[in-house]
Amino acid sequence: MATKKSQRIGIIIILVALVVGTLGSFAIMVLAQQNQSTEAAKQQEATAKYEQAAASYQAAVDKQSAELSDKYYQTLSPYASRVATFDRDAVTELKKDDLVVGDGAEIAGNTPIGVYYIGWNPKGKIFDQSIKEGRLIAPFPFASGIDNGGVIEGWISGLKGMRIGGIRELTIPSDLAYGEQDKGDDIPPNTPLKFVVMAIAAPETIPVPDVLQNLGGLQQ
């Protein structure tokens, strides 16, 4: 059956629209895939930079920790022999015993220092320490001083007056430790604690690369 000219034109317009629409959809799909590939490449590049920066930073931290361990392990480690049971009921006030008097500056609340330590409970159980597998891990940092270090009051009061390079034994009553907080089996509520603490000059700060800071980064 013959069609009118206007019908033929309408059919042609529809066909053209279908072709254009199909080509347009195909172009959008190709463009989207290209964008995804570009974003994936950028993500891979950013991940590679992050991993490289993280590895370099951690290597620097490990190198510093190893050097400090070589310097101080033999000084601190013999005092691990002081770990023993003690009478929890006899600990009623903070006690400070200088085992080694340091030759450095006297420690105040804002003195930058690093600290190695051995901590144990009345049962003679070490619950935390800087000695791991025959070496020292990185010292606990007080870059802005012990007043801003977020530690128990027994440490804040107990470390003040030490000299850098010194080793001090702290006997800490529960109210200057964790009080009524339950810190697990080794430190139940109202537990007095003992520490051997060695204070050293604050180690050189290893700068965290910008890429680690921007992506959440690592902590020294």
C-alpha positions in Angstrom: 0.0 0.0 0.0 1.3 3.4 -1.0 2.1 5.8 1.8 1.6 9.5 1.7 4.6 11.7 1.5 3.9 13.1 5.0 3.8 9.6 6.4 7.1 8.7 4.8 8.7 11.8 6.2 7.4 10.9 9.6 8.8 7.4 9.3 12.2 8.8 8.3 12.2 11.2 11.2 11.5 8.3 13.6 14.2 6.2 12.1 16.7 9.1 12.3 15.7 9.7 15.9 16.2 6.0 16.7 19.6 5.9 15.0 20.7 9.2 16.7 19.4 7.9 20.1 21.3 4.6 19.7 24.5 6.3 18.7 24.1 8.8 21.5 23.6 6.1 24.1 26.6 4.2 22.7 28.7 7.4 22.9 27.6 8.0 26.5 28.5 4.4 27.4 31.9 4.8 25.8 32.5 8.1 27.6 31.4 6.6 30.9 33.8 3.7 30.4 36.6 6.1 29.6 35.9 8.1 32.7 35.9 5.0 34.8 39.2 3.9 33.3 40.6 7.3 34.0 39.4 7.4 37.5 40.7 3.8 38.1 44.1 4.8 36.8 44.1 7.9 39.0 43.1 5.7 42.0 45.9 3.2 41.2 48.4 6.0 41.0 47.3 7.5 44.3 47.4 4.1 46.0 50.9 3.5 44.7 52.1 6.9 46.0 50.4 6.2 49.3 52.0 2.7 49.7 55.4 4.1 48.7 55.2 7.0 51.1 53.9 4.7 53.9 56.7 2.2 53.3 59.4 5.0 53.4 57.9 6.5 56.5 57.7 3.2 58.3 61.2 2.4 57.3 62.4 5.6 58.8 60.5 5.0 62.0 61.8 1.4 62.3 65.4 2.7 61.7 65.1 5.2 64.5 63.6 2.7 66.8 66.4 0.2 66.1 69.1 2.9 66.7 67.5 3.9 70.0 67.1 0.3 71.1 70.8 -0.4 70.4 71.6 2.7 72.5 69.4 2.0 75.5 68.4 -1.7 75.7 71.4 -2.8 77.8 70.7 0.1 80.2 67.0 -0.7 80.8 66.7 -4.4 80.4 68.5 -5.5 83.6 65.7 -3.7 85.6 63.2 -6.2 84.4 64.4 -8.3 87.3 62.6 -5.9 89.7 59.3 -7.3 88.5 57.8 -9.2 91.4 54.6 -9.5 93.4 53.8 -6.8 95.9 51.2 -6.1 98.6 48.4 -4.1 97.0 46.9 -3.0 100.3 50.2 -1.5 101.4 50.2 0.9 98.4 48.5 4.0 99.8 50.5 6.8 98.2 52.8 7.5 95.2 56.3 6.3 95.8 59.3 7.3 93.6 62.6 5.5 93.8 65.5 6.7 91.6 67.4 3.7 90.4 69.6 5.8 88.2 69.9 9.6 88.5 70.2 11.0 85.0 72.6 13.6 84.0 70.2 15.5 81.7 67.7 18.3 82.3 65.2 18.0 85.0 61.8 17.0 83.7 58.9 19.5 84.1 55.4 19.2 82.9 56.2 20.7 79.5 59.6 19.0 78.9 59.7 17.1 75.6 60.9 13.5 76.4 60.6 9.9 75.3 60.0 7.1 77.8 60.7 3.4 78.0 58.9 1.4 80.7 58.0 -1.9 82.3 54.6 -2.0 84.1 53.3 -4.8 86.3 50.4 -5.5 88.7 50.4 -6.8 92.3 50.5 -10.4 91.1 53.9 -9.6 89.4 52.3 -9.8 85.9 53.7 -7.5 83.3 50.8 -5.9 81.5 52.8 -3.7 79.2 56.4 -2.9 78.5 58.8 -1.4 76.0 60.8 -4.6 75.7 59.7 -6.9 72.9 61.6 -9.9 71.6 64.9 -8.8 73.0 64.8 -5.2 71.9 63.1 -1.9 72.7 60.1 -0.8 70.7 59.7 3.0 70.0 59.7 5.1 73.1 56.4 6.5 74.3 56.5 10.1 73.1 55.8 13.3 75.1 56.5 15.8 72.4 54.7 18.5 74.4 55.5 17.2 77.9 53.9 14.9 80.3 51.2 17.4 81.3 49.8 17.0 77.8 50.5 13.3 77.3 47.2 11.8 78.2 48.6 9.4 80.8 47.6 8.5 84.3 48.2 10.9 87.1 50.8 8.6 88.7 53.0 9.1 85.7 52.5 12.8 85.5 53.4 13.3 89.2 55.9 10.5 89.2 58.0 11.6 86.3 58.4 15.2 87.3 61.7 15.9 88.9 63.5 13.1 87.1 66.5 13.9 85.0 66.7 12.8 81.4 68.7 9.7 81.3 67.4 8.6 84.6 65.5 5.4 85.6 62.9 5.6 88.3 60.6 3.0 89.9 57.1 4.2 90.5 54.7 2.6 92.9 51.2 4.1 92.1 48.1 3.7 94.2 44.9 2.9 92.3 43.4 6.4 92.6 46.4 7.7 90.7 46.3 4.8 88.2 43.0 3.8 86.6 40.8 4.0 89.7 37.5 2.2 89.3 38.0 1.6 85.6 38.2 -2.0 84.5 41.2 -2.4 82.2 40.8 -6.2 81.8 42.1 -9.2 83.7 45.5 -7.7 84.4 44.2 -4.4 85.7 40.8 -4.8 87.3 39.2 -1.9 89.2 41.1 -0.3 92.1 44.5 -1.9 91.2 47.8 -0.3 92.3 50.6 -0.5 89.8 54.3 -0.5 89.5 56.5 0.8 86.7 60.2 1.0 86.0 60.5 4.1 83.7 63.5 5.4 81.8 63.4 8.9 80.4 65.4 9.9 77.4 65.6 13.1 75.3 62.7 13.4 72.9 63.7 11.6 69.7 63.8 13.6 66.5 60.4 13.9 65.0 60.0 12.0 61.7 57.7 14.1 59.5 54.7 12.3 58.2 54.4 12.7 54.4 51.6 14.9 53.2 50.0 12.0 51.2 49.6 10.0 54.4 48.1 13.0 56.3 45.7 13.7 53.5 44.5 10.0 53.4 44.4 9.4 57.1 48.0 8.4 57.2 50.0 6.6 59.8 50.9 7.6 63.3 54.5 7.5 64.5 
